[in-house]
Amino acid sequence: MELCLVVLGCLAMAYMLLSVFLLWNPHILHQKKLLEFSSRNIAHRGGSGEKLENTMEAFTHAVEVGADMLELDCHMTKDGHVIVSHDGNLLRQTGEDVSISTLDLQDLPLYKEKLEVTFNIGHYSTGEDRRFVLLEDVFKAFPKMPINIEVKEDNDELVEKVASLVKSYRRNPITVWATESNDLMNKCRKQNPDMPFSFTIRRSLLLLVLFYTGLLPFIPLRENLLQFYLPRIFNRKYTPERNILKNRLAVFLFEKLTMRKALFQHLVKRGMQVHLFVCNEDSDIQAAFAVGATGVMSDYPTLLSDWLKEHPDVPSILVTETKKSS
């Protein structure tokens, strides 16, 4: 019995040592992923703190001030046009309690003149452009700009049209699939498997399980990007929808569980990018990069651009890896 315990103990120790070694040296088992872009300044909803969210004015402004990726969301109108909008129901954005799916393109209302920034409670943005924009028009305006597309509804026709637009504008390598749903992500990838894609909620949970059990270094990963909340913004800059995340202890534990620098560094060494969101203050930007993010999503692309100019060597891992591959 004692011999069995000694053998099991030795095996467990060997497993832990091998797991740690491979965590820091993933190239031994895994070929490094190669993305055609590396983004540090991701304009969330086009930079919704500086211009009205998801408008052409917002996207144009974000690019002008230094954003190197645009993040946006898509829905489809009744007459089959792919529209850039975060919400399916337009009450928050326009004041009219109607759904995009029930309206033709020409009947879409204008954005409100002033719109509260979702991830900066009590702060509002304005802009001259109050019109909803077609995804195709964004592709036309920014042909070489990496764009992160979150598909907001499980609609086969919408997924098919987004995939077709990406293909027709030859944007496969610089356009990212993003969605919370695992089933919806599978549909997206089936329509266009050549686009890089991010972890879904289910896959993110699996990622954490693999990390904490030591199995992660041994397991192949399909994804190209991890995009995740920076928990420290909860109940300070943003009010979560889930009641459990309104509890301070729950948020504390959530942060300790998910913000693991060793995990993020491992993913980066495997060629993935880690984007944390939504960071709208210098202290949050600093915290995101300090924990190992390679990029940050912000509603204030000017703020983030200025911060990056003051800190040209972050994220250090991404800079080092880019120099090695160039």
C-alpha positions in Angstrom: 0.0 0.0 0.0 2.8 2.4 0.9 4.6 1.5 -2.3 1.5 2.3 -4.3 1.2 5.7 -2.6 4.9 6.5 -3.3 4.5 5.5 -6.9 1.3 7.7 -7.3 3.1 10.5 -5.6 6.0 10.3 -8.0 3.7 10.1 -11.0 1.7 13.2 -9.7 4.9 15.1 -9.2 6.2 14.2 -12.7 2.9 15.2 -14.2 3.0 18.6 -12.5 6.6 19.2 -13.5 5.9 18.2 -17.1 2.7 20.4 -17.2 4.5 23.4 -15.9 7.4 22.9 -18.3 5.1 22.6 -21.3 3.0 25.6 -20.0 6.1 27.8 -20.5 7.3 25.9 -23.6 4.2 25.2 -25.7 6.1 25.1 -29.0 7.3 21.6 -28.1 3.8 20.2 -28.7 2.0 22.9 -30.7 2.7 24.7 -33.8 2.4 28.5 -33.3 -0.7 30.1 -34.8 0.1 33.0 -37.2 -2.4 35.9 -37.4 -2.0 38.6 -40.0 -2.6 41.4 -37.5 -1.8 42.3 -33.9 -4.1 44.7 -32.3 -3.5 46.7 -29.1 -6.1 49.4 -29.4 -9.5 47.9 -30.2 -12.3 50.5 -30.5 -15.3 49.0 -28.7 -18.5 49.7 -30.7 -16.3 52.0 -32.8 -15.3 54.0 -29.7 -18.7 54.7 -28.2 -17.4 57.1 -25.6 -16.2 59.6 -28.2 -18.8 59.4 -30.9 -22.2 57.7 -31.1 -21.7 53.9 -31.0 -21.3 51.9 -34.2 -21.8 54.8 -36.6 -19.5 55.6 -39.5 -18.5 58.7 -37.8 -17.3 56.7 -34.8 -15.4 54.2 -36.9 -13.7 57.0 -38.9 -12.8 58.9 -35.7 -11.4 55.7 -34.1 -9.1 55.0 -37.0 -7.9 58.6 -37.2 -6.9 58.6 -33.5 -4.9 55.4 -33.7 -7.2 52.4 -33.2 -5.8 49.3 -35.0 -9.0 47.2 -34.7 -12.7 48.0 -34.8 -15.2 46.0 -32.7 -18.8 45.9 -33.8 -22.0 43.9 -33.6 -24.5 42.8 -36.4 -28.2 42.3 -36.9 -30.3 41.9 -40.0 -33.3 44.1 -41.1 -36.6 42.7 -42.4 -35.5 43.2 -46.0 -32.2 41.3 -45.5 -29.6 44.0 -44.9 -26.8 43.4 -42.4 -26.8 46.3 -40.0 -24.1 47.3 -37.5 -25.9 47.6 -34.1 -25.3 46.2 -30.6 -29.0 45.8 -29.7 -31.6 44.0 -31.6 -34.3 46.1 -30.0 -33.8 49.8 -30.6 -35.3 51.3 -27.4 -32.0 52.1 -25.7 -30.3 53.5 -28.8 -33.2 55.4 -30.5 -36.0 55.7 -27.9 -38.3 53.6 -30.1 -39.4 50.2 -28.9 -39.0 48.3 -32.2 -36.7 45.4 -33.3 -34.4 45.7 -36.3 -35.7 42.4 -37.6 -39.2 44.0 -38.1 -38.0 47.0 -40.0 -36.8 47.6 -43.6 -33.5 49.4 -44.0 -35.2 52.7 -45.0 -37.4 52.6 -41.9 -34.7 52.4 -39.3 -34.9 55.4 -36.8 -32.0 57.6 -36.0 -29.8 57.2 -32.9 -30.6 59.5 -29.9 -28.8 62.8 -29.9 -27.1 61.7 -26.7 -26.4 58.1 -25.7 -25.1 56.8 -22.4 -21.9 54.8 -22.6 -22.7 51.3 -21.4 -19.3 50.7 -19.8 -18.9 54.2 -18.3 -22.0 54.8 -16.2 -23.3 58.3 -16.1 -21.2 59.5 -19.1 -22.7 60.2 -22.5 -21.5 60.5 -26.1 -22.8 62.6 -28.9 -22.1 63.0 -32.6 -23.3 64.5 -35.9 -23.9 61.1 -37.5 -27.0 59.4 -36.1 -27.6 56.9 -38.8 -27.2 53.1 -38.6 -24.6 51.8 -41.0 -24.4 48.8 -43.2 -21.6 46.3 -42.5 -20.7 46.4 -46.2 -20.1 50.1 -46.0 -17.7 49.6 -43.1 -15.8 47.1 -45.2 -15.7 49.5 -48.1 -14.5 52.4 -45.9 -11.8 50.4 -44.1 -10.6 47.6 -46.4 -7.4 46.9 -44.5 -8.5 47.5 -40.9 -9.0 44.4 -38.7 -12.6 44.1 -37.6 -14.0 42.0 -34.8 -17.6 41.0 -35.6 -19.9 39.8 -32.9 -23.0 38.1 -34.3 -25.8 38.9 -31.9 -28.6 36.6 -33.0 -28.8 33.0 -34.0 -30.0 33.6 -37.5 -28.7 31.4 -40.3 -29.3 34.0 -43.0 -27.5 36.6 -41.0 -24.5 34.3 -40.5 -24.5 33.4 -44.2 -24.6 37.0 -45.3 -21.8 38.1 -42.9 -19.6 35.3 -44.1 -20.4 36.1 -47.7 -19.5 39.8 -47.3 -16.2 38.9 -45.6 -15.3 36.6 -48.5 -16.4 39.0 -51.2 -14.3 41.8 -49.8 -11.4 39.4 -49.3 -11.2 40.0 -45.6 -10.9 36.5 -44.2 -7.5 36.9 -42.5 -8.3 40.2 -40.8 -12.0 39.7 -39.8 -12.8 37.9 -36.5 -15.8 35.8 -35.6 -17.0 36.5 -32.1 -20.1 35.3 -30.3 -21.0 34.0 -26.8 -22.8 31.0 -28.0 -21.0 27.8 -28.9 -23.7 26.6 -31.2 -23.7 29.9 -33.1 -20.0 29.9 -33.4 -20.1 26.5 -35.0 -22.5 27.9 -37.6 -20.3 30.9 -38.2 -17.2 28.7 -38.7 -19.2 26.4 -41.0 -20.0 29.3 -43.3 -16.5 30.7 -43.3 -13.9 28.5 -41.6 -11.0 30.7 -42.9 -11.7 33.6 -40.5 -9.9 33.7 -37.1 -12.3 33.3 -34.2 -12.5 33.8 -30.4 -13.4 31.7 -27.5 -17.1 31.3 -26.7 -18.3 31.3 -23.0 -18.4 27.5 -22.9 -15.0 27.2 -24.4 -13.6 29.8 -22.0 -14.9 27.8 -19.1 -13.3 24.7 -20.5 -10.1 26.7 -20.9 -10.1 27.5 -17.2 -10.7 23.9 -16.3 -7.8 22.8 -18.5 -5.5 25.4 -17.0 -6.3 24.6 -13.3 -6.0 20.8 -13.9 -2.7 21.2 -15.7 -4.1 19.6 -18.9 -3.9 22.8 -21.0 -0.4 22.4 -22.3 -1.3 19.0 -23.7 -4.5 20.0 -25.5 -4.8 21.5 -29.0 -6.9 24.7 -29.2 -8.8 25.8 -32.3 -9.3 29.4 -31.3 -7.2 32.4 -32.3 -8.2 35.0 -29.7 -9.4 35.1 -26.1 -11.6 38.1 -25.5 -12.8 38.5 -21.9 -14.1 41.0 -19.4 -11.7 42.8 -17.1 -13.6 42.1 -13.8 -12.4 45.1 -11.9 -14.8 47.3 -14.0 -17.8 45.6 -12.6 -20.1 47.7 -10.4 -17.7 50.7 -10.9 -17.8 51.5 -14.6 -20.4 48.9 -15.7 -23.4 47.2 -14.0 -23.4 43.5 -14.9 -26.7 42.0 -16.0 -26.2 38.8 -13.9 -27.1 39.5 -10.2 -24.3 37.3 -8.9 -21.7 39.7 -10.5 -23.2 42.5 -8.5 -21.8 40.9 -5.3 -18.4 42.1 -4.3 -17.2 38.8 -3.1 -18.3 37.0 -6.3 -16.5 39.6 -8.4 -13.3 39.3 -6.3 -13.4 35.5 -6.7 -14.2 35.8 -10.4 -11.2 38.1 -10.9 -8.8 35.8 -9.0 -10.0 32.8 -11.0 -9.9 34.3 -14.5 -7.1 37.0 -14.5 -4.2 34.6 -14.6 -1.0 35.9 -16.2 0.5 32.5 -16.7 -2.6 31.5 -18.7 -2.5 34.5 -20.9 1.2 34.2 -21.5 0.8 30.6 -22.5 -1.9 31.5 -25.0 0.3 34.3 -26.5 3.2 31.8 -26.9 0.8 29.6 -28.8 0.2 32.5 -31.2 -3.1 33.7 -29.8 -4.1 37.3 -28.8 -5.7 38.2 -25.5 -8.1 41.1 -25.5 -9.6 42.4 -22.2 -12.6 44.8 -22.1 -13.9 47.3 -21.6 -11.2 49.6 -20.2 -12.1 53.3 -20.1 -9.7 54.6 -17.5 -5.9 54.7 -17.4 -5.8 52.5 -14.3 -7.9 49.8 -16.1 -5.8 49.9 -19.2 -2.7 49.5 -17.0 -4.3 46.6 -15.1 -5.2 44.8 -18.3 -1.7 45.0 -19.8 -0.1 44.1 -16.5 -2.0 40.9 -16.3 -0.9 39.8 -19.7 -3.4 41.2 -22.3 -2.0 41.8 -25.7 -4.8 44.2 -26.6 -7.5 46.3 -24.9 -11.0 47.2 -25.9 -12.0 50.7 -25.0 -14.8 53.1 -25.7 -12.2 55.9 -25.7 -9.7 55.1 -28.5 -8.0 58.5 -28.0 -7.4 57.8 -24.4 -6.0 54.3 -25.2 -3.9 55.7 -28.0 -2.4 58.3 -25.7 -1.7 55.7 -23.0 0.1 53.5 -25.5 2.2 56.4 -26.7 3.3 56.9 -23.1 4.0 53.1 -22.7 5.5 52.1 -26.1 6.9 48.8 -24.8 3.6 47.1 -23.8 2.5 44.5 -24.1 6.1 43.3 -23.8 5.3 39.7 -24.8 3.6 40.7 -28.0 6.4 43.1 -28.9 9.0 40.4 -28.3 7.1 37.8 -30.3 6.5 40.2 -33.2 10.2 41.1 -33.4 11.2 37.4 -33.4 8.8 36.6 -36.3 9.6 39.6 -38.4 
